[in-house]
Amino acid sequence: MPCLRSMLSKLVYPTEQGKVFSFFAMIENISILLSTTFYTGLYPLTRSILHGFSFLVAFGFAVVAVLLTVVLLVHKRRRVAADCNATADHSDGTIAAGDISSSTRTV
């Protein structure tokens, strides 16, 4: 969760960070309530089939969360790399012909 908070804090304005963090706190509390209810009901239902089934379900949810985090990190790194490449193209001070609009050209 700290990784996601850090990423989101960089995506919003500093004046909006309190709203984002309070939203995350609300989601965390709701997930605690829902997961307790879910697993309390799931364990007795699956105890006769497989004693550790509820742990396997929890593991599945954790894998999904990790995969989503990895996808977000890869997407962010690609975007940062693309931004760096775009700024590096004009780092030598030259201006490409396509960068000058027709209204600024002198004849």
Secondary structure as UniProt FT lines:
FT   HELIX           2..11
FT   HELIX           14..16
FT   HELIX           17..46
FT   TURN            47..49
FT   TURN            51..52
FT   HELIX           53..88
FT   TURN            89..92
FT   HELIX           97..99
FT   TURN            102..104
//
